[in-house]
């Protein structure tokens, strides 16, 4: 059944907006070429988008071509303001951006280990409000939050966890009440995977697993271009993965004895000490001591082999502080060892975005939510 004229217009408008978002400012002629639409149809959609306040003329395409056909059209960046938060165990980082994702202001704040829940929530919320004011954002449209822990796939809420501060869950609820913005929360590893897929090591890859290697160990599963969360939101909890070499088994209440005991920061520091490599975890991994890196790669390949045997993603990205610090030297060693453990060909890459991956992913979540509403038919 053919689409009605109004539906067809809405589809064309959204396609044009997506192209302007992805490609930057375009002329009407370029929009015609990229969309395959007729010149009158493109002229009509450009007029509608200008009238709606979503698109404006931002310049001309070259001095030799002047006049209406040379006008460059672009998204109105300040049509909506967005915010992203990277909530860690003892800190929070905030970035405020426009609809194009351009950073307008950024700030970070440590949260003391013994800070009470109410005080921690107030400090984090005040940081967001202050950063928004500095960015000139009178009203935030969407806020994306990346946090450790499981997200309930039904309610979209951060689930209670005995291993994480209570203020994490309380902050999400407080911001939802305090702001008129749409507030979304997602597991930090999943957001890092989204950022690596759009900007970093997994760009253009539809199937991959990102290992988050830091204080804790987790993974994000991306299949068919989409993050897969599992029935309870727990897909990727590889810290609990039973693996050889730990001397024990994990339990329902703790991941000691699981892959975490091989690849978590404490385990990596202990391994480094055995090889005489000093410094904190990242410095130790960055030292590029060949024997230490080889032993660490052996451990990481064990976890990767278990995951790839089930999912066959074709690509594994080593992220988090440890993965980023190890870089290509560690990734190459893991790939080589993995090839000897598994018949499935799997490429191993080092994450490209480092510590900013979660924040970038949270900003993508906020921008996607804003665009879903603003670019919708009749918005």
N, C-alpha and C positions, 0 to 999 in steps of 0.2 A: 504494500500500500504506500503510495507516494506521500511524502511529508507535506503538510499544509504550508501555505506561503509564510505564515508567522513562524512555524517551526523551522523552516528552511532558513529564514532570516536569522533566527536565534543561533542556529548551528554555524552559519557563515560568520556571524559576529564573533562567536566564541573562538572559531578557528583563527580569525584575524588577530584577536587579542593574544592568543597563545603564540602566534608567530612574532608579534611585536615584542612579547615577553622574552622569547628565546633568541631572536635575531637582532633585537634592538630596533631603532627607528628605521622605517621603510617608506618608500614612495608608494603611491597608488599603483604604479606600474609594477613595482616589485611584489606588492600584495597580489596583483592579478596573476603574475607568473607563478608565485608560490602556492596560491590557492586553486588555480585553474578556473577561477570564476571570470565572468564577462566584465568588461570595463564598466557598464552601467551598474551591475550588481556591486562591484567594489566601491564605486562612487557612492552608492546608497548606504552601504555599511559604514563607510568612513564618516558620512554625515551623521548617521545615527549614533556612532560611538563618540563623536565630538559633542553632540547634543546631550549625551548622557554624562559627560564629564570624565570619561575614561581615557579619551585620546585627545591629543592636541598637536598642533604644528610645532615642531621643535627645530626646524631649520630647512635648508635646501640641499639637494644632492648635486653639488658642483656648480661653479660659477658659470660654466658654459651652458647650463640648462636652467633657465629661469622661468618663472611662471607657475601656474597651478600644477603642472605635471611633475615639477621638480620638488614639490613640498615633501618634507620628511615628517611622517606621523609617528608619534611615540606615546607610550603609556604615561598618564598623568601620575607621576611618582608619589606625590603627596595626597593622592585620593584616599589612601589608608596608611596608617602607621602600624607597625608590627613590633613585637618584642619576643625575645627568646631568652630562656634561663637554662643554665647548666648547673644543676643542683648536685653538689658532691656531699660526701659525708660531713665535711667540716668547712664548706665554703659554698658560695653561690656567685655565678658570673652572669651578667645581664648585657644584652645588646638590643638596641632599638634601631629599627631600619624603616625604610619606605617600602612602597609596594613593589619596587624593582629589586629589593633586597640590599640596597646600598646602606651601609652602616652609618648612622647619624650620631650615635653616642654609645659608649661601652664602659662598664665598671665592674669591679669585683669586690667581694667582701668575705673575710674569714668569719666563720661561725665557731666560737669556742666549743670545745668538747663538752663542757659542763654548762653551757647556756641552756636556760629553760626553754620549753617548747614555745610558750607565748612570746618570749623575748626574741627568740630566733625567727619566728614568723614575722614579727614586727620589723626586725632589722632587714630581712629579705624583701618584704613588701615595700618598705620605705626606700630601699635601694632601687627597686624597679620604678617607683613613682618619681624619684629624683632624677634618674637617668632619662626617663621619658620627658621630663620638663627641660632638661639640658638639650634634648634632641628637638625641642619645639613641637612635641607631639601632645596636643591638648587632649586627644582621645585615642586610645589604642583600639584597633579593630580586632586583632587576634594575638594571643600569647601562646607560644609553644614552650613546653617545659620538658627537659630531659632529666631523668632521675634514675638511680639504681633501683632495682626491684622489679616485681612483676606487675603488669597492667592487666586488670580484669578485662577480658575481651568483650564482655556483655555490657558492663557499666562504663568502661573506659577509665576507671579510677585506679590509682596506685594502691595495691593491696598491702595490708599490714604485714610487717616483717620484723621479727625480733632482732635481726642483725643490723637494722638501719634506724636512724634517729626518727622519733615520732614527728618532729617538726616538718619532715618532708611531706607527709600526708596532710598535715594541718595547713601547710602553706598553700597547697593546691586548693583546698576548700576555702581558705581565707581570700585568695585572689579571685575565685569565682564569685564570692559575695561582695568583694570590695570594688571590683572593676565591672564596667559595662561590656568589656571585651569578651570574646569567646576564648576560653582557657582550655588548652589541650595538654595532656601529659602522656609521655611515651618513654619506654625503657631507653636508657642512654645508649646502649649498644645498638639497638635498632636504628636510632637516629644517626649514629656514627656511620652505619651501613648506608643509609639514605644519602648522607653527604658524600661518602666515598663513591657511590654509584653516580651521582650527578656531577661531582667536581673532581674526584680523586682517582685512586688506584683502580676502582671498578667501573670507571666511566664506560658506558656502552655494553656492560656485561649484565645479562639478564639472570644468570644463575651463579651464585657464589655464597660462600659462608665467610663472615668476618669474625675472627677471633679477637675478643677484647682482652688484652693481657696487661693487667695492672695490679692494683692492690688485690682485686678479685679477678676471677676468670669468667668470661661469658662468651656467648656467640650470637650473631644475628644470622638468620637464615633467609636468603632472598632467592626465590624460585619464580620463574616466569616474570621477572621484573618487579615482584611484590614481596614485601616483608611478610614472612609466615610466622604467626604468633603461637599457633597450637591451640588445642581445645581449652586450656586453662590460662593461656598467656605465657606458658613456661618453655616454649620452644627455644633452644639455645642455652639452657642452663647446664653447660658442659662442665662447670665446676664440680657437679655431682656425678660426672661420668665415671663409672668404675673402670680403672685402667691398671695394667700391671706396673709394678715398680713403687707402689706406695706402701705396701705392707699391711694394708687395711682396706675396709670398704666404707663408702659414705653412708649416711643414714638420712632419714626423713627430716632430721633437725639440724644436720650439719654436713658440710662437704669435705671435712677432713677425711682423707683416705680416697678421695676422688681425684680427678684431674687437677683440681685446685692445689692439691698437695705437691704436684709436680711443677705447675706453671704459675702459681700465684707469686706476688712480689717477695714474700718472705722466703718461699722455697727457692726462688731465683737468687736471692742474696746469699742464702746458705750454699747454693751450688757454686756461686762465684768465689766465695771464701775458700772453698776446697781447692780451687785452682789459683789461689793467691791474688785474685782480682779484687781490688778494694774500691770503695766509694758506694754511693747509694745505688739503687737498682738500675736506674737509667744510665748512670755513668759506667756502671759495670758492664752493661750490655753494649754501650757505645764504645767501650775500650777495644772491641774487635779482637780480643785474645782468641786465637784460633781454636785452642783446646776447649776453652770455656764455651764458646759459641757452638762448637760441635756437640758438646754435651747437652746444651740447652736445646739445640735443634732436634736432638734425639728425643727429648721429652715432648717437645711440641708436635713432632711427627707422630707420636703414639696417639695423642688426642685427635689429630687431624685424620689419621688413618681410620679411627673408629667412626668419625663423623662422615667422612667421604664414602665409607663402605655402605652406609645407609642412604645417603642423599645423592652421591655422585654429582656434586655441583660443578666440577670442572675447574673451579677457581677458589682458592682460599686467600683471604687478605689478613695479614697480621697487623692488628691495630692496637690501640691503647698505648700507654707509655712504653711498655717493653717492646711491642711490635714496631712502633715508630723508631725507637732508639736503635733497634737492631738493624733496621733498614734492609737494603738489598742483600747485604752480606749474610744476615740471618735467614732471610727468605730463601735464598739460593740453597743454603744448607738444609733447611726444612724440606724444600722441594726434592732435593736429591735423596734424602733419607726416606721421605714419603714414597718415592718411586720404588724403593726396595721393599716397602711394606705392603703396598697395594697394587693390584693389577690395573686400577683405574687411573688414567692419565689426569693429573691434577696440577695446574699451575699455581704457584705460591707467590704472592706479591706483598710488598711492604706497603702499609697504609701511607697515604700522601699528605693527609691533613693534620696529623699530630693531635695536639691537645684541643684544637678548635673544632674537631669533627662533630662533637655532640652539639655544640652551640650552633654550628652551621646547619646541622640536621633539624634542630628545634626551630630555627628560623625558616627552613623550608616548610615545616609542618604549619607554622603560622601563616606563611605566604600562600600555601595551597588552600588553607581554610578561607582566607580572605578572598582569593580569586574564585573559589567555588561559589561564594555568595555574590561577589561583585560582577562576575562574568556570567552569572546565570541569566537565563531568558527573563526579561522583564524587570531585572534588578535596577 
